[in-house]
Structure formats: structure tokens, C-alpha cells
Amino acid sequence: MNTKELWNKVLVEIELNVSKPNFNTWFKDTFISKVDGGAVYVGTPNAFVREWLSNKYHSFILKILRDAYPEVRSVEYQVSKQHPEKQLQGKQQEQPSLRNTLPLEEHYINKDNNLNPRYTFDSFVVGPFNELAHAAAQAVIDRPGIVYNPLFIYGNTGHGKTHLIQAVGNHIRANHESKQVFYVTSEKFALDYINSVHSGKVNNFKEKYRKYDVLIMDDIQFFAGKDKSQEELFHLFNYLYDNNKQIVFSSDKHPNYISNLEDRLKSRFGAGMIVDIPKPDVESRMAILKTKIQQNNLPLSEDVLLFLANHITGNIRELEGVINTISCHIELKQRDITLNDVKNLIKDASQRPKTRSPQEVIKVVSDYYNVEEKNIYEKTRKKEVIKPRQVIMYLLRKDFNISYPSIGQKLGGRDHTTVIHSCEKITGEVEKNDVLAQEIHQIRSMLV
């Protein structure tokens, strides 16, 4: 079956289940633009149709596609102003076979070092709120292993810690080809250690992490209360430090305020440079906004930027979210946005109630992936259930900061190590899989 035949089959089923006006309005000029490793991309004539299908008909379309072709994993919608049949202009062209489509290209994360190439110093906006952390990072890249070792950066979520510490790694890797650089979250480090103990390969684990010239570890607060992982980190730290290997850490708080963290680790963290990235000030928010609108080519006036800088007082991710909302609004309305438009958008966003209970998250994700809610709690290994369950675990941990044991308890009494593995899996996948990243973005938009 080729893509044209598949979509024609889907359209026949849709036409039987929706009114003729709805079908003509939302589905008539749609088509499958491509298929990547089970991810189906549906072409739409404009952004308004794209948003409508994504928000109103996504589960319906996904179900019909999977009924017609079980290997379909997900659906994405993208604007394509010209139908492929019109592009042919009478010429014959073979439709690609679904069996021969390539898996989604993994073009973001470098598997050798886990670094995201998008996180560079060039794309890092420096302002009064983060200039000290930036200066410390610059000192490290000039003399890795000698100055500010270790470098410990802390601050709340969304303040740019991960971007900065990975920028250090990307710069050293680009300018010191002989140095081996590796980025890892503390969760992944702990999981690697647990797996090595269970498999009897602890020596392999030690050799793996001791070979690096630059080790960058994110979210150190995760080690709180995990004595064995802390002990292993302590010995690894001593080895790297004694051999002038650069170590970079990040955390959501100063190491002295991380509960259940060994004093000997706190002492070693304090041997280098500990620096905070606080909430961005209004001047910094203005600079970030200007950078973002340049990247997105958005025609926003100075008064609009000033309004946003003064009213969006949270973290950088909130600023990025507002820019994305404005970009979508401009695309849908096909006109420049005014200050009143922006005020209404901000007002609407602030008045929407937030869904916070785990039960509501479970329901939203279950509905999104078109699986029965009760199946999420069952001891089943069906692939159509595993992914939604892992996404739920990921969201409950990342967005709601619920502990791993509590998440496991809420999802059918699962062990916390299962939850850790699921969160790590989705964390890794979301960086390299555009489809999954978009799915999670859409789910998050449903939770606000």
C-alpha cells in the first residue's frame, strides 16, 4: 500500500463519520506528505486547518490510520500549500511504499557525547542575570581542568543551566579534538550504575566514566538520599579531579541546600566555582525576546516587546512559549499582531485553569493516544500502552516534580526503578525524535 492509497482509505472512513460540510472544510485538500519510521505527516492547505485537525480530530485520525495500517505510530500535521498531485503537473510519479520509509532521522543528539549541538555560546543570550555564570563558563573553556574545577551552576528550572553547561561541552569538543567530552543527567548516571551492579559489570561502568576528559552532569539534586550512587560519584570525582579532568555540574539549588547529600560531596563541589543563575531581570528578558523574534522572523514592535518583558516574569521557557503562541496567532490571522492582541493573548493564557492532578494527566494522555485509561494501570506490555504510560511518568516527574516511588504507586504499584527507566527513555527520545517532542508539546498545551 502506498501513501496515496492509505490516505484515500482513511478519507473514505472519515467521510462516513463526519458531516459533509465538515469533511469539505477540514479534510478535502489534505494528503499524506511523507512517512518517517511510522510517523505519518499529513499535509494541510493552511495553518488554520492544521491547528483544527491537531486539536479537534487528532485521536480520530490516528485511530483510523492505525486501523488501516497498524504500523502507524503517530500523526503530525504540516502546512503544504500545494497538493503533490498538482505538483506533478500531469507527470507520473511513483508513490513511496510505507514499507520502505526510513526511520526518523536522529539529527540532534550526538550519541558519542550526548550533547545537543543547538546548545552553543552563540545561541546563549547573556544578560545581567547570568553574566557571572557565563563568565565562569568562558574561563573553563579557556583552561579546561585547571580553572574552576569543578564548575557548579545552579538555578530554577528554565533559567538556561542545561544550555550553558552543554555549550561548555560543545565548545571544548570543537576546539580540543583530542579531549573526550560526555554529558549525562544524574538520573542516567545512577541508572547506569544500578544496571552495572545487577549485571555484574561495575568495572565496565567505572572504566566508561573515567575515560572522559570533560564530564558534564545535569540535575545533581537527584542524588539526594541515594547513598550508593553518591559513593560512586565521590570516587569518580576524585579520579577525574586528580587527573585534571574538567567536571561541570548543575542543580536546581546550591549543593549545601540539597538534603541528604553527603558532606564529602558538598565539600568537593565547593572546591571549584559555584555560581547561581537567578530569574532573568527585565533587561535580560527584553534581550531574550529580541533574540527569539529574530530567530523566528516575527515583526513585533518595541512596545509589544516591552509589554512582554514586563509581564512575563517567569523563566526563559515561558518567554519562548509566548513567542510560539504569538507566531501561531500571526500565521492564523495572516496579519501583524498589535499590542491589544498580545494583551488579550496573555490575559487568555493567564485565566486558563491549570490541570494539576495526576489523574487528569493520565486521562489527557490516554485520550491523546486513544488508549483506555484502565489499561495504563494494568501489567501489560502492549506497545500501544507502554508509550503513553512512559509519557505519563515523564510528565509527572518533569512538570509536576512527583517522586519516582509516588509515580510508580499511582500507576499500578510499579517499582521506582521502572519509573526512572521510563523517564530516562522519554528524556532521551524527546531530544532526537521531533514527532515525540511535538506530541509532548501538544499534550502539555492540553494541560493548561
Order of alpha helices (4+ residues) and beta strands (2+ residues): alpha-alpha-beta-beta-alpha-alpha-beta-alpha-alpha-beta-alpha-beta-alpha-alpha-beta-alpha-beta-alpha-beta-alpha-alpha-alpha-alpha-alpha-alpha-alpha-alpha-alpha-alpha
